[in-house]
């Protein structure tokens, strides 16, 4: 059946010329997409970081060399390769090299504690890792418990050229003391591996669209961190849909100007992975890598060097930039697209950004399980409705499900469900967890992903999130799961019971708060905080600790987080 504007209410919000459907089978695999982008845009700048730029042709050569080296050391198609580094030039080389070697990439947050790293590496079965030296000391602690056989280490300045490489690496290591000592005698230099690969033959693997491209870790809709299995086809579908969405405005950029895309969000995060690193292969944009977006002074200095056309970010990032005294020194006259995802876009922030730049942010919505984008506000100012998550992407359907499993009516709240070619295969080695989030409609046999977010759809097909079905806490766009926090806090010998909830926070949307019943009457807030910092990434650590003599429970003894949330609201 042909899709027309009458097929779904949201299609009327699509601008003229934007396709209702995309072809997720346009490429045989991501390798074909990558190599097509490298060839088409060979002479264009692909990435800029700390003042160093590289072209698509250079990235083609470097990633091809790394792919050849991975094949040379005996890794097989489908083997898991972990990448653990911030936004530096080495990341795209490692990413595209691993994919071109037929590997499955496991993106790992560099700030993970040893406990979090061990879980992810063991769960995914990673056999190799490319890691920034700054985090190698943590790898040393867990490596014997994993299947990782090949370790590649790189330093922040390794691709900045002489003499900047030497200066940056010296300062990071010896002045700022940002590289704790480690002993990994089996480790190889990442840049040496890339160099050696230049003398080796590269045989393009027979990767298929159904092969796993990424195991992207997320809390899922409940509990402990799980790996969303994303195929080449899943990612291609989302890249195609994203480019279909962006193209009408990108085509207005003059031919002699570069589509400079600000990449302040980490490329290991699925949002930046798809919308920055992979979508640029289709539109020839140059990603401006921001290694440390918390250093607003340096961030703004980078922004002043370019006429930025596209900006991807989260509410807290835009808010932070606008609160810096030097933000008015940035030329935003070329800004075409401001994309806001990961967390709710506050109306006040959107309006301030529009006043500053002349470009109204468009909020979107997605999850790791959906590669990630499901919906976004149209880029035309008249159809951008701040406060909503917009309308479904091309080839994507969204519906609202009632608690009884039936489909809700327009304007009725329920769980947001999605159907489309970007929806994951399931959670890696977790069929039970997969079953919880996948629903097969008996009416037509189609499978839907249950997001765990409660929303409504209006008569025009715009969706709005009104609540969260799950207990997940959203801290600056990152998912935090109470189960994990409670498990870690409960490990402390002085803790008898603990409950974790999210509380409103003006800066990060939500902050983590824990309620603790002491086992040891002498245990202090500082001791628990220190324990959390040792075992949890910074954004997961509680901002607030409240001691209680008891916690609210059901008649069977289950701790009632909802009762604690209601107390906070009151």
Buried (B, 14 or more C-beta within 10 A) or exposed (E): EEEEEEEBBBBEBBEEEBBBBBEBEBBBBBBBBBBBBBEBBBEBBBBBBBEBEBBBBBBBBBBBBBBBBBBBBEBEEEBBBBBBBBBBBBBBBBBBBBBBBBBBBBBBBBBBBBBBBBBBBBBBBBBBBBBBBBBBBBBBBBBEEBBBBBBBBBBBBBBBEEEBBEEBBBEBBEEEEEBEEBEBEEBBBBBEBBBBBBEBEBEBBEBEBEBBBBBBBBBBBBBBBBBBBBBBBBBBBBBBBBBBBBBBBBEEBEEEEBBBBBBBBBBBBBBBBBBBBBBBBBBBBBBBBBBEBEEBEBBBBBBEEBBBBBBBBBBBBBBBBBEBEBBEEBEBEBBBBBBBBBBBBBEEBBEBBBEBBEBBBBBBBBBBBBBBBBBBBBBBEEBBBBBBBBBBBBBBBBBBBEEEEEBBEEEEBBBBBBBBBBBBBBBBBBEEBBEBBBBEBEEEEEEBBBBBBBBBBBEBBBBBBEEBBBBBBBBBBBBBBBBBBBBBBEEBEBBBBBBBBBBEBEEBBBBBBBBBBBEEEEBEEEBBBEBBBEBBBEBBBBBBBEBBEEBBEEEEEEBEBEBBBEEEEE
